[in-house]
Amino acid sequence: MNCNEVRENLIELLAEGHGDPAVAGHVRECGACTKELESLRKTMALLDEWEAPEPSPYFLTRLNAHVRAEQEKQPAGLLAWFRRPALAVSLATVLVAGGVLYRLGHLEGPTPPVVEIGAVTDLETLDRNHDLYVNTDLLDELSGGPSDDVEEN
């Protein structure tokens, strides 16, 4: 065992009297650990002799007076109204209602676009498709691609 491990177990050696045999053996052989154990014994002896001082007879009377004075103080500042239960409950109610209304507004979402179905829509679609086919034929002619004359032969 090294000295650091022994120092961690010196309290057990003092409290139990016998402790771990390896620790006791190391303390007998090591002068530094022996001095540390003796120093710890002296400290414990001083603590055994020490008595806590008695409080003043007026201690509790003064303490109660200070507590009452603190309870009677009116809170100041912007956050003082949070200590009033009625205001706190009303604020919580407003926050919950606002959250619910906000959530309900987002649940509906945007309205989908209206799709018209009928003869007019079909004619408009065909007209757009015809324009696309005409433009594609012009591009084929300009690029030197297949033309209608070649396909007819």
C-alpha positions, 0 to 999 in steps of 0.5 A: 500500500502507498501512503495516499491509500493509507491516509484515506483509511486512517479515520477507519483505523482510529474509529474501529481501533484495529481497522485494516491490517494492511493499513496498520502494518504500513503505519507501523513501518512508515514514519510519515503515516505514523505522524499523520495518525498521531496528528489525527488522534490529537485533533479528535481529542480536541474535538471531544473536549470542545463544547458548543456555546449556549445561545443567548436567552433572547436569541429566539425572541429576536429571531421571531421578531425578525421573521415577523418583520420580514413577513410584514414587508410589502414586496416592491417592484414589477414582480410583486403582483406575482405573489397575489394568487388571484393575479397569478391564476388569471395570468395562467388562465390567459396564457393557457387560453392563448396557447389553445387558440394559437394551436387551433389556428394552426391546426386548420392550416392553409385552405387548399386551392380550388380546382375547377372541373369542367369543359372550360378547364379541359379546353384551357389545358388542351390549349396550353398543351398545343402551345407546348407542342408547337414550341417543341417543333420550332426548337427541333427545326432550329437545332437540326433535329427531326422534322415533319418533312423527314418523317413523311417520307 
